[in-house]
Amino acid sequence: MKTFLKGGIHPPEYKITADSPIVRLPIPPELRIMLSQCIGAPSKAIVKPGDHVSAGQIIAEAGGFVGAPIHSPVNGTVKKIEPTRTAQGIWQDSIVIAPDEESVENAPDQIRSDQEVDNLSPEDVIAIVGEAGIVGLGGATFPTRVKLSVPKGKTATTVLINGAECEPCLTCDDALMRSEADKIAKGTLLIMKATGATEGYIGIEENKPRAIEAMKKASEAYSNLSVVTLKKKYPQGGEKQLIYAITGKTVPAGALPIETGCIVDNVATAFAIYEAVYTGRPSTERILTVTGPEVTNPGNYLVKNGTPLSFILEYAGGLPEDTGKVIAGGPMMGRAISTIEATATKGLSGLVVLPQSVALRKQEGPCIRCAKCVSVCPMGLEPYLMILQADMKMWDEMSQHGVMNCLECGCCSYACPSHRPILDMIKLGKQELRKKK
């Protein structure tokens, strides 16, 4: 069974929604669609208050080359364009839409046959993906159009689809693979077509047997597409870890996966590409996991972009009385939210509700030089040293020791017996170094 070489941990899974089907959430009374939803420039609104918009209509154009357009998830009327707090409490511009009362959800019709898709050029596929506003749905939110545009002088040979879902608690990718395996397989072939890659692999951790079975069945008709079973190990889904596990290739420090001839995308991204090319459906909704030890109706929910987090949580049974923290994403790489009045975005993969007893940080102690943080670091860094450098504001020294190669996976903080905020300080160092550029 394949895995990466350096470091890694085995946190408890807590995947209590592993058997939950995908449930479509009702349309809320109001949608607030954030204009900043990807790594790159915020999108620019092209509608104004009072405009009536249709589901799938572009309401904001890409703000730059590294950007993506945004589409209306519903038929409705633009109420206003105003700042809204993000899940981390930052004010950013948003488009507020009131859905039509008779707005209903219909499954998209297929607008292109397999033969028509076969006749598309790589440039056609990339253009469709760009127009659909697809970004990386594994959490990074990098515009997929840009990722599929292989730089001159580089060659893509291999497409790797990340179905590892190694984060504890989250099961949205697992649910998607079990229900839409055929479409994910076809989406993978489209990525291969767009990039010129000749082989494709879908990597899935061993703890998802039904997803593995479904994806193998969907892939067996394609000789250049294979499913690889991966060892259960966090952070198996990291780009560099996935590339090493499946191909044995190592991405050089500071380099991108294309240096090894690899393109890495999430299973949800592959599905979104299928939807855009075959049905013309842009990126306006996604599956996310709502879970927690005391959540009464946890599950995997299909949610419209711009849906208030409070609406999602209420549908899942509401916040338990002793809630101490709600995390956007998974417990390892996600971030605590500052307000449940924020709204769902393209990159939101889950909401993890933690009781107060679990959310409280343990008392920090002194570093005992046990080197556990070093042994679990998948990038071979020295986290104990970096937290000391951050304490002393030695930003250049942090850079020299490779802090910018950090995945921010949280293995170091998880393994620290003294409960030191290692990752927090590493993030601070990276932030300070970015300011200096």
C-alpha positions as CSV (number, residue, x, y, z in Angstrom):
1,M,0.0,0.0,0.0
2,K,1.5,3.3,-1.1
3,T,2.2,6.4,1.1
4,F,4.7,9.2,1.4
5,L,8.1,8.8,3.0
6,K,8.7,11.6,5.6
7,G,6.8,12.2,8.7
8,G,3.0,12.1,9.0
9,I,0.6,11.3,11.8
10,H,-2.4,9.1,12.5
11,P,-5.1,11.3,14.2
12,P,-8.4,9.7,15.1
13,E,-10.7,9.8,12.1
14,Y,-14.1,10.9,13.7
15,K,-15.8,10.4,10.4
16,I,-19.2,9.9,11.8
17,T,-20.9,11.0,8.5
18,A,-19.0,8.4,6.4
19,D,-22.3,6.6,5.7
20,S,-24.4,9.8,5.2
21,P,-25.8,10.4,1.7
22,I,-25.6,13.7,0.0
23,V,-28.6,15.9,0.9
24,R,-29.5,19.0,-1.0
25,L,-30.0,22.0,1.3
26,P,-33.0,24.2,0.7
27,I,-32.4,27.6,-0.8
28,P,-32.1,30.3,1.9
29,P,-34.2,33.5,1.9
30,E,-31.0,35.5,1.0
31,L,-27.7,34.6,-0.5
32,R,-24.5,36.7,0.1
33,I,-22.0,35.8,-2.6
34,M,-18.5,36.9,-1.7
35,L,-16.4,38.5,-4.4
36,S,-13.1,37.0,-3.1
37,Q,-13.4,33.3,-3.5
38,C,-10.0,32.1,-4.8
39,I,-6.3,32.6,-4.4
40,G,-5.9,35.6,-6.6
41,A,-7.6,38.9,-7.3
42,P,-11.1,39.4,-6.1
43,S,-13.8,39.2,-8.8
44,K,-15.5,42.4,-10.0
45,A,-19.3,42.8,-9.9
46,I,-21.0,43.3,-13.2
47,V,-24.5,43.6,-11.8
48,K,-26.2,46.3,-9.8
49,P,-29.0,46.5,-7.2
50,G,-32.4,45.9,-8.8
51,D,-31.0,43.6,-11.6
52,H,-32.8,40.3,-12.0
53,V,-30.4,37.4,-12.5
54,S,-30.8,33.8,-13.7
55,A,-29.2,30.7,-12.2
56,G,-25.8,30.3,-13.8
57,Q,-25.5,33.9,-15.0
58,I,-22.1,35.6,-14.5
59,I,-22.5,38.2,-11.8
60,A,-18.8,39.0,-11.3
61,E,-15.9,38.7,-13.7
62,A,-12.4,37.6,-12.9
63,G,-10.3,40.3,-11.4
64,G,-7.1,39.2,-13.0
65,F,-5.3,36.4,-14.7
66,V,-5.2,34.5,-11.4
67,G,-8.9,34.9,-10.8
68,A,-12.2,33.3,-11.6
69,P,-15.7,34.6,-12.5
70,I,-18.6,34.1,-10.1
71,H,-22.1,33.0,-11.1
72,S,-25.5,33.4,-9.6
73,P,-26.6,30.2,-7.9
74,V,-30.3,31.0,-8.3
75,N,-32.9,33.0,-10.2
76,G,-33.4,36.1,-8.2
77,T,-33.0,39.9,-7.7
78,V,-29.8,41.7,-6.7
79,K,-30.7,43.6,-3.5
80,K,-27.3,45.3,-2.8
81,I,-23.6,45.1,-3.1
82,E,-22.0,45.6,0.2
83,P,-19.2,44.4,2.6
84,T,-19.9,41.2,4.5
85,R,-17.8,39.5,7.1
86,T,-15.9,36.4,6.0
87,A,-15.7,33.4,8.3
88,Q,-12.5,34.9,9.8
89,G,-14.2,38.2,10.4
90,I,-12.7,40.2,7.5
91,W,-14.9,42.6,5.7
92,Q,-15.1,41.9,2.0
93,D,-17.5,43.0,-0.8
94,S,-20.4,40.7,-1.6
95,I,-23.4,40.5,-3.9
96,V,-26.7,40.0,-2.0
97,I,-29.4,38.2,-3.9
98,A,-33.0,37.5,-2.9
99,P,-34.1,34.3,-4.7
100,D,-37.4,34.2,-6.6
101,E,-40.2,32.5,-4.6
102,E,-40.8,29.9,-7.3
103,S,-37.0,29.2,-7.6
104,V,-36.6,25.4,-7.9
105,E,-33.7,23.2,-8.4
106,N,-33.5,21.1,-11.6
107,A,-30.9,18.6,-12.6
108,P,-28.8,20.0,-15.4
109,D,-29.4,18.6,-18.9
110,Q,-26.5,17.2,-20.8
111,I,-25.7,19.6,-23.6
112,R,-22.7,17.8,-25.1
113,S,-22.5,14.1,-26.1
114,D,-19.4,12.0,-25.5
115,Q,-18.6,12.5,-29.2
116,E,-18.9,16.3,-29.0
117,V,-16.7,16.3,-25.9
118,D,-14.1,14.1,-27.8
119,N,-14.0,16.7,-30.5
120,L,-13.2,19.6,-28.1
121,S,-9.6,20.8,-28.2
122,P,-7.5,21.2,-25.1
123,E,-7.9,24.9,-25.4
124,D,-11.7,24.5,-25.6
125,V,-11.8,22.5,-22.4
126,I,-9.6,25.1,-20.6
127,A,-11.8,27.9,-21.8
128,I,-15.0,26.2,-20.6
129,V,-13.4,25.5,-17.2
130,G,-12.4,29.2,-17.0
131,E,-15.8,30.5,-17.9
132,A,-17.4,28.2,-15.3
133,G,-15.4,29.8,-12.5
134,I,-14.0,26.5,-11.2
135,V,-11.3,26.7,-8.5
136,G,-9.5,24.0,-6.5
137,L,-12.2,22.5,-4.3
138,G,-9.8,20.7,-2.0
139,G,-9.3,23.9,-0.1
140,A,-6.6,25.8,-2.0
141,T,-9.0,27.5,-4.4
142,F,-6.4,28.1,-7.0
143,P,-8.1,28.9,-10.3
144,T,-8.3,25.7,-12.3
145,R,-8.1,27.4,-15.6
146,V,-4.6,28.6,-14.7
147,K,-3.5,25.1,-13.3
148,L,-4.6,23.4,-16.6
149,S,-2.6,25.9,-18.7
150,V,0.8,24.2,-18.6
151,P,3.6,26.8,-18.9
152,K,5.7,26.9,-22.0
153,G,8.7,24.6,-21.7
154,K,6.9,22.3,-19.3
155,T,5.2,19.0,-20.0
156,A,2.4,17.3,-18.1
157,T,2.6,13.5,-18.2
158,T,0.5,12.5,-15.2
159,V,-2.8,13.7,-13.7
160,L,-3.3,12.8,-10.0
161,I,-6.8,13.1,-8.5
162,N,-6.8,13.5,-4.8
163,G,-9.5,11.3,-3.2
164,A,-7.4,10.8,0.0
165,E,-9.6,13.0,2.2
166,C,-7.1,12.5,5.1
167,E,-8.6,15.3,7.2
168,P,-10.4,13.9,10.3
169,C,-14.2,14.5,10.3
170,L,-14.7,15.4,6.7
171,T,-16.5,12.9,4.4
172,C,-17.7,15.1,1.5
173,D,-15.2,13.7,-1.0
174,D,-16.0,10.1,0.1
175,A,-19.7,10.7,-0.5
176,L,-19.1,12.3,-3.9
177,M,-16.9,9.4,-5.1
178,R,-19.6,6.9,-4.0
179,S,-22.4,8.7,-5.8
180,E,-20.7,10.3,-8.8
181,A,-17.8,8.0,-9.7
182,D,-18.5,7.9,-13.5
183,K,-18.5,11.7,-13.7
184,I,-15.3,12.0,-11.7
185,A,-13.6,9.5,-14.0
186,K,-14.8,11.5,-17.1
187,G,-13.7,14.7,-15.3
188,T,-10.2,13.2,-14.8
189,L,-10.0,12.4,-18.6
190,L,-10.9,16.0,-19.3
191,I,-8.0,17.2,-17.2
192,M,-5.7,14.8,-19.0
193,K,-7.1,16.1,-22.4
194,A,-6.6,19.7,-21.3
195,T,-3.0,19.2,-20.1
196,G,-1.8,16.6,-22.6
197,A,-1.1,14.1,-19.8
198,T,-1.1,10.4,-20.9
199,E,-1.9,8.7,-17.6
200,G,-4.2,9.4,-14.7
201,Y,-4.4,8.1,-11.2
202,I,-7.1,8.5,-8.5
203,G,-5.6,8.1,-5.0
204,I,-7.9,7.1,-2.2
205,E,-7.1,6.2,1.4
206,E,-7.8,2.6,2.5
207,N,-10.5,3.6,4.9
208,K,-12.9,4.4,2.0
209,P,-13.6,0.9,0.6
210,R,-16.9,1.8,-1.0
211,A,-15.4,4.8,-2.7
212,I,-12.4,2.7,-3.9
213,E,-14.8,0.1,-5.3
214,A,-17.0,2.7,-7.1
215,M,-14.0,4.5,-8.6
216,K,-12.4,1.3,-9.8
217,K,-15.6,0.2,-11.5
218,A,-15.9,3.6,-13.1
219,S,-12.3,3.6,-14.3
220,E,-12.0,0.1,-15.6
221,A,-13.3,1.1,-19.1
222,Y,-10.3,3.5,-19.5
223,S,-6.8,1.9,-20.0
224,N,-5.0,5.1,-19.0
225,L,-6.9,5.6,-15.7
226,S,-6.2,3.7,-12.5
227,V,-7.2,3.8,-8.9
228,V,-4.4,3.7,-6.3
229,T,-5.2,2.6,-2.7
230,L,-3.2,4.7,-0.3
231,K,-2.2,4.0,3.3
232,K,-4.2,5.9,5.9
233,K,-1.8,8.6,6.9
234,Y,-2.1,12.4,7.3
235,P,-1.4,14.5,5.3
236,Q,-1.7,12.0,2.5
237,G,-3.6,14.5,0.4
238,G,-0.9,17.1,0.2
239,E,0.3,17.6,-3.4
240,K,3.9,16.7,-2.8
241,Q,2.9,13.7,-0.5
242,L,0.4,12.4,-3.1
243,I,2.9,12.8,-6.0
244,Y,5.6,10.8,-4.0
245,A,3.2,8.1,-2.9
246,I,1.8,7.4,-6.4
247,T,4.8,8.2,-8.7
248,G,7.8,8.1,-6.4
249,K,8.8,11.5,-7.7
250,T,9.9,14.3,-5.4
251,V,8.9,17.9,-6.0
252,P,12.0,20.2,-5.5
253,A,11.8,22.7,-2.7
254,G,10.0,25.9,-3.8
255,A,8.9,24.2,-7.1
256,L,5.4,23.4,-8.4
257,P,4.2,19.9,-9.2
258,I,4.6,20.5,-12.9
259,E,8.3,20.2,-12.4
260,T,7.7,16.5,-12.0
261,G,5.3,16.3,-14.9
262,C,2.3,16.1,-12.6
263,I,-1.0,17.9,-12.3
264,V,-2.9,17.4,-9.0
265,D,-6.6,18.1,-8.6
266,N,-9.3,17.2,-6.0
267,V,-12.1,14.8,-6.8
268,A,-14.6,17.6,-6.4
269,T,-12.7,19.7,-8.9
270,A,-12.8,16.8,-11.4
271,F,-16.5,16.5,-10.9
272,A,-17.0,20.2,-11.4
273,I,-15.1,20.0,-14.6
274,Y,-17.3,17.2,-15.9
275,E,-20.4,19.3,-15.0
276,A,-19.1,22.4,-16.8
277,V,-18.1,20.6,-20.0
278,Y,-20.9,18.1,-20.3
279,T,-23.8,20.1,-18.9
280,G,-22.7,23.7,-19.0
281,R,-23.1,24.1,-15.3
282,P,-20.8,26.7,-13.6
283,S,-19.4,26.4,-10.1
284,T,-22.3,27.6,-7.9
285,E,-22.6,24.9,-5.3
286,R,-20.6,22.3,-3.5
287,I,-20.8,19.4,-1.0
288,L,-19.6,20.1,2.5
289,T,-19.6,18.1,5.7
290,V,-21.3,19.4,8.8
291,T,-20.3,17.4,11.8
292,G,-19.4,17.3,15.5
293,P,-19.8,15.1,18.5
294,E,-23.0,16.8,19.6
295,V,-24.5,17.9,16.3
296,T,-28.0,16.3,16.1
297,N,-28.2,16.0,12.3
298,P,-24.7,15.7,10.9
299,G,-24.3,14.9,7.2
300,N,-22.9,15.8,3.8
301,Y,-24.9,18.7,2.3
302,L,-25.1,20.1,-1.2
303,V,-25.0,23.9,-0.5
304,K,-25.5,26.9,-2.7
305,N,-22.6,29.4,-2.9
306,G,-23.6,32.3,-0.6
307,T,-25.7,30.3,1.9
308,P,-25.3,31.7,5.4
309,L,-23.4,29.4,7.7
310,S,-26.1,29.9,10.3
311,F,-28.7,28.5,7.9
312,I,-26.5,25.4,7.2
313,L,-26.0,24.8,10.9
314,E,-29.7,25.2,11.7
315,Y,-30.5,22.6,9.1
316,A,-28.0,20.3,10.8
317,G,-29.9,20.7,14.1
318,G,-28.5,24.0,15.3
319,L,-25.5,24.8,17.5
320,P,-25.4,22.7,20.7
321,E,-25.5,24.8,23.9
322,D,-21.9,24.0,24.9
323,T,-20.4,24.9,21.5
324,G,-16.9,26.3,22.0
325,K,-15.7,26.6,18.4
326,V,-16.8,26.1,14.9
327,I,-14.1,25.3,12.4
328,A,-14.4,26.0,8.6
329,G,-12.8,23.0,7.0
330,G,-11.2,20.1,8.8
331,P,-9.8,20.2,12.4
332,M,-6.2,20.0,11.2
333,M,-6.0,22.6,8.5
334,G,-9.3,24.4,8.9
335,R,-9.7,27.7,10.8
336,A,-12.1,28.7,13.6
337,I,-14.8,31.0,12.4
338,S,-15.6,34.3,14.1
339,T,-19.2,34.6,13.0
340,I,-21.8,32.1,11.8
341,E,-23.4,34.9,9.8
342,A,-20.6,34.5,7.2
343,T,-21.5,32.6,4.1
344,A,-20.5,29.5,2.2
345,T,-17.8,29.9,-0.5
346,K,-16.4,27.7,-3.2
347,G,-13.5,26.6,-0.9
348,L,-15.6,25.6,2.1
349,S,-15.4,21.8,2.6
350,G,-16.9,21.5,6.0
351,L,-18.1,22.9,9.4
352,V,-16.8,21.1,12.4
353,V,-18.6,22.0,15.6
354,L,-16.6,21.4,18.8
355,P,-17.8,21.5,22.4
356,Q,-16.1,23.8,24.8
357,S,-14.2,20.9,26.5
358,V,-12.6,20.0,23.2
359,A,-12.1,23.5,21.8
360,L,-10.1,24.9,24.8
361,R,-6.4,24.9,24.2
362,K,-4.3,23.1,26.7
363,Q,-1.8,24.9,28.9
364,E,1.4,25.6,27.0
365,G,4.6,24.2,28.5
366,P,8.3,24.6,27.7
367,C,9.9,22.9,24.8
368,I,11.6,19.7,26.1
369,R,13.6,19.1,22.9
370,C,11.9,15.8,22.3
371,A,12.0,16.4,18.5
372,K,8.6,14.9,17.9
373,C,7.7,17.9,15.8
374,V,10.7,17.1,13.6
375,S,9.9,13.4,13.2
376,V,6.3,14.1,12.1
377,C,7.0,17.0,9.7
378,P,6.2,15.7,6.2
379,M,8.5,18.4,4.7
380,G,11.5,17.5,6.8
381,L,11.6,20.9,8.6
382,E,12.6,21.8,12.2
383,P,9.5,23.3,13.7
384,Y,10.9,23.6,17.2
385,L,13.6,25.9,15.8
386,M,11.2,28.0,13.8
387,I,9.0,28.8,16.8
388,L,12.0,30.1,18.7
389,Q,13.0,32.2,15.6
390,A,9.5,33.6,15.4
391,D,9.5,34.5,19.1
392,M,12.7,36.5,18.4
393,K,11.4,37.9,15.1
394,M,14.2,36.3,13.2
395,W,12.3,36.2,10.0
396,D,15.2,35.9,7.6
397,E,16.5,33.0,9.6
398,M,13.1,31.3,9.4
399,S,13.3,31.7,5.6
400,Q,16.8,30.2,5.5
401,H,15.5,27.2,7.3
402,G,12.7,26.6,4.7
403,V,9.7,28.0,6.5
404,M,8.0,28.8,3.2
405,N,8.0,25.1,2.4
406,C,5.7,24.4,5.3
407,L,2.4,22.8,4.3
408,E,0.6,24.2,7.4
409,C,-0.7,20.7,8.0
410,G,-0.5,21.0,11.8
411,C,1.4,17.8,12.4
412,C,3.9,19.6,14.6
413,S,1.4,21.2,16.9
414,Y,-0.6,17.9,17.1
415,A,2.5,15.9,18.2
416,C,3.9,18.5,20.6
417,P,3.6,17.1,24.2
418,S,4.0,20.7,25.6
419,H,1.1,22.0,23.5
420,R,3.2,24.8,22.1
421,P,1.5,26.9,19.3
422,I,4.1,25.9,16.7
423,L,2.0,26.2,13.6
424,D,0.6,29.6,14.8
425,M,4.1,31.0,15.0
426,I,5.2,29.4,11.7
427,K,2.2,31.1,10.0
428,L,3.2,34.4,11.6
429,G,6.7,34.0,10.2
430,K,5.4,33.3,6.7
431,Q,3.1,36.3,6.9
432,E,6.0,38.6,7.9
433,L,8.2,37.2,5.1
434,R,5.4,37.8,2.5
435,K,5.2,41.5,3.7
436,K,8.9,41.9,2.9
437,K,8.5,40.9,-0.7
